[in-house]
Each structure stands twice: as C-alpha cells, then as structure tokens.
C-alpha cells in the first residue's frame, strides 16, 4: 500500500449543521460547527444530556450525514463519498468506542477484536495474533477465548476498546467509554486509550460527563444550544 501524504489536520469540519423534522417542526440539533484536530491531539466534548454530543460524534465518524457542512478525515471529505467509501475510510483510519460494548455474542474476545483486521482481509492468523497482543495490553490475556457473556462488564468494555485500537487508527471517537464502569475499571480503560495516543499518535475525541477525564485532554469543547465553545480544561 502506498503511504498517503500527511495532512495538517486529521479531522476538520466546517459549517456542520444537523436538523431533524419532528411533527412538522424543524429541530436544529447542531448549527454551523467548525472544528480542527491535529494528529495525536486529545479533545473532550462535554455538555448536558440531549445537547447533541452523540449526534456530533456520528457525523464526525461518517455514520450519519450533516444537513449542511462537511467533515474531512485525513484529507478526505466524507460528505463527497458514498456509503461503501465511507465505510472503507472508517475501517482504514478510525476506531469507535461506545458506552455499550457492542461485541458480537457468538464470537470469542480475540475474534471480536480481530474483526476490523479481518474486514481488511488480513490473514486470519496474523489478525488473531495482533488481537491477542492488544488484549494482553488491556489485561485480558487470560480471557482470549471467552465469549462476551463469560466476561464481566469491565472486561467487555476493555475488549471493545481493544477492538477500536487494534488497527492503530489515526482517530478514535469514543462516546462515554467509561460511563457504565466503576471508577477503577473506567480509569484502566481510559489509560489504555491514552497509551495508544502517546505511543502511536492516535487522536482522540471523547464525549464524556466525567470531568476527571476531560481535564486530562489537550482541549475541551462544550456543546450548548447546538454550538461548540472551547473552554479551559482546568476549569471543568
């Protein structure tokens, strides 16, 4: 594969607007947002429940399209790509961590984590080896062959983080990744994300209500009334 030229920002969006029609009323959830994120940068998105944080994350990840505006990932404008091309871009450059793990129940932990690599048509043996290595990094080396139902809640979330990170993505989008975990387990999950950020230069966008997480990011933006405002990390 030919290396793609480096771009100044791994993520850029401008004029980002999302509206929904509800009972013949137009509801504006996000309005004219602009955002830039450099490689390796850590950004927290905070705001009240219902402010549109998850909607923003879906737009940034190309899981939904904006009503207006654009989202550019590593130089590629996702609003100009078709669904298949957006999926390929996500698999190549992005990882996702959700509040709920979304592991496939019929597959073992190592198979779940290897899935993004198998989608790339990587050799199965190599993919499983890479999955086992990152599961070891999150402390699940004794749980490789366990299915999700055999794992604790914290173990399932650590496996989900491992799945997001196994491809060494340029960008990870995380939606309340520690929201359902106890404080100690949540800290461990977040530390794994920071480790990859530090070692591989993976950029992070983390939606969180946990101000202790927000304070450890490079930048914090608050979503209020559909607009983003940058705030001091030390003030949250």
C-alpha positions in Angstrom: 0.0 0.0 0.0 1.3 3.5 -0.9 1.6 5.8 2.1 -0.8 8.7 1.9 0.7 12.1 2.2 0.4 13.7 5.7 -2.2 16.4 6.1 -2.2 19.2 8.6 -5.3 18.0 10.4 -6.6 14.5 10.9 -10.1 15.9 11.3 -11.7 19.0 10.0 -15.3 20.1 9.9 -16.9 23.4 8.9 -20.4 24.7 8.8 -21.6 21.5 10.3 -25.3 21.6 10.8 -27.8 18.9 11.6 -31.6 19.3 11.6 -34.4 16.9 12.1 -38.1 17.3 11.2 -40.4 16.3 14.1 -44.1 16.8 14.0 -43.7 19.2 11.1 -41.3 21.3 13.1 -37.6 21.7 12.1 -35.4 20.9 15.1 -31.8 22.1 14.8 -29.5 19.9 16.9 -26.2 21.2 15.6 -25.6 24.6 14.0 -22.7 25.8 11.9 -20.0 24.0 13.9 -16.3 24.2 13.0 -13.6 22.0 14.4 -10.0 21.0 13.7 -8.0 18.2 15.3 -4.3 17.6 14.7 -2.7 14.1 14.7 -2.2 12.9 18.3 -4.4 15.6 19.8 -6.9 14.8 22.6 -10.3 16.5 22.6 -13.1 16.2 25.2 -16.7 17.1 24.2 -18.8 17.9 27.2 -22.4 19.2 27.6 -25.8 18.5 29.1 -27.7 15.3 28.2 -29.6 15.8 25.0 -27.2 18.6 23.8 -26.3 16.6 20.6 -23.0 15.2 21.6 -23.7 11.7 20.2 -25.1 13.2 17.0 -21.9 15.2 16.6 -19.8 12.0 17.1 -21.9 10.2 14.5 -21.4 13.0 12.0 -17.6 13.1 12.7 -17.5 9.3 12.1 -19.5 9.4 8.9 -22.2 7.2 10.5 -24.7 9.9 9.6 -24.5 12.8 7.1 -24.9 16.5 8.0 -27.8 18.6 6.7 -25.2 21.2 5.7 -21.4 21.5 6.1 -18.7 18.9 5.7 -16.4 16.5 7.6 -12.9 15.8 6.3 -10.9 12.9 7.7 -7.2 12.7 6.7 -7.9 14.9 3.7 -11.0 13.0 2.5 -14.4 14.8 2.6 -16.8 12.2 3.8 -19.8 14.1 2.5 -18.5 13.5 -1.0 -18.1 9.7 -0.5 -20.7 7.0 -1.0 -21.6 4.7 1.8 -19.1 2.0 0.8 -16.3 4.5 0.5 -17.2 6.0 4.0 -17.1 2.5 5.4 -13.7 1.9 3.9 -12.4 5.2 5.3 -13.7 4.3 8.8 -12.0 0.9 8.7 -8.7 2.4 7.4 -8.4 5.3 9.7 -10.9 5.3 12.6 -11.8 3.4 15.7 -15.0 3.7 17.7 -15.7 3.1 21.4 -19.3 3.2 22.7 -20.9 3.4 26.1 -22.1 -0.2 25.4 -19.6 -2.6 24.1 -21.5 -4.0 21.0 -19.4 -7.2 21.0 -20.7 -10.0 18.8 -22.1 -12.6 21.3 -21.2 -15.7 19.1 -17.5 -14.8 18.9 -14.7 -15.0 21.4 -13.0 -11.9 22.7 -10.0 -12.4 20.4 -12.3 -13.0 17.4 -14.2 -9.8 18.2 -11.1 -7.8 18.5 -9.7 -9.3 15.3 -12.8 -8.4 13.3 -11.7 -5.0 11.9 -8.5 -6.6 10.6 -10.4 -9.5 9.1 -12.6 -7.0 7.3 -9.4 -5.6 5.8 -8.8 -9.2 4.5 -5.7 -9.6 6.7 -4.5 -13.2 7.1 -6.6 -14.7 9.9 -3.6 -16.0 11.8 -1.9 -12.6 11.8 -5.2 -10.8 12.7 -5.8 -13.1 15.7 -2.2 -12.6 16.8 -2.5 -8.8 16.7 -5.8 -9.1 18.6 -4.2 -11.3 21.3 -1.4 -8.8 21.7 -3.7 -5.8 22.3 -6.0 -7.8 24.6 -2.9 -8.6 26.7 -2.2 -4.8 26.8 -5.7 -4.3 28.3 -5.2 -7.1 30.8 -7.3 -9.8 29.1 -4.7 -12.3 28.2 -6.5 -14.9 30.2 -9.8 -14.2 28.5 -9.0 -14.6 24.8 -11.3 -17.5 24.2 -14.2 -16.3 26.4 -17.3 -15.1 24.7 -18.9 -11.8 25.9 -21.4 -13.5 28.1 -18.5 -15.0 30.1 -16.8 -11.6 30.6 -17.6 -9.0 33.3 -18.9 -5.6 32.3 -15.4 -4.1 32.7 -13.8 -6.9 30.7 -16.3 -6.5 27.9 -15.6 -2.7 27.7 -11.8 -3.3 27.7 -12.3 -5.8 24.8 -14.3 -3.1 23.0 -11.5 -0.6 23.5 -9.0 -3.2 22.2 -11.2 -3.7 19.1 -11.2 0.0 18.4 -7.4 0.3 18.8 -6.2 -2.9 17.1 -5.8 -1.2 13.7 -3.7 1.6 15.2 -6.2 4.1 13.8 -5.4 7.8 13.2 -8.5 8.8 15.1 -10.6 7.2 17.8 -14.1 8.5 18.6 -15.4 7.5 22.0 -18.9 8.0 23.3 -18.9 7.9 27.1 -16.4 5.0 27.0 -16.3 4.6 30.8 -19.9 5.6 31.5 -21.1 2.1 32.6 -17.9 1.2 34.6 -16.9 1.6 38.2 -14.2 4.3 38.8 -11.3 1.9 39.0 -12.2 -0.1 35.8 -13.0 3.2 34.0 -9.6 4.5 34.8 -8.0 1.4 33.4 -10.0 1.6 30.2 -9.1 5.3 29.7 -5.4 4.6 30.4 -5.3 2.2 27.5 -6.7 4.8 25.2 -4.1 7.3 26.5 -1.3 4.8 26.0 -2.1 4.4 22.3 -2.5 8.2 22.0 1.1 8.5 23.4 2.8 5.6 21.6 1.0 5.7 18.2 -0.1 9.3 17.9 -3.7 8.4 17.7 -6.0 11.4 18.0 -8.9 11.1 20.5 -12.3 12.7 20.5 -14.1 11.6 23.8 -17.6 12.6 24.7 -17.8 12.4 28.5 -19.7 13.5 31.6 -16.6 12.6 33.7 -14.7 15.8 34.3 -11.7 13.9 35.6 -11.3 12.5 32.0 -12.0 15.9 30.4 -9.2 17.5 32.5 -6.7 15.1 31.1 -7.3 16.0 27.5 -5.5 18.7 25.5 -8.6 20.6 24.8 -12.2 20.7 26.0 -15.2 22.0 24.0 -18.7 22.4 25.4 -21.8 21.8 23.3 -24.6 24.3 24.2 -27.7 25.1 22.1 -26.2 23.4 19.1 -22.9 25.3 19.1 -19.4 24.5 20.3 -17.5 26.7 22.7 -13.9 26.0 23.7 -13.3 26.0 27.5 -10.3 25.7 29.7 -9.5 22.1 30.7 -8.5 23.3 34.1 -11.9 24.9 34.7 -14.1 21.8 34.1 
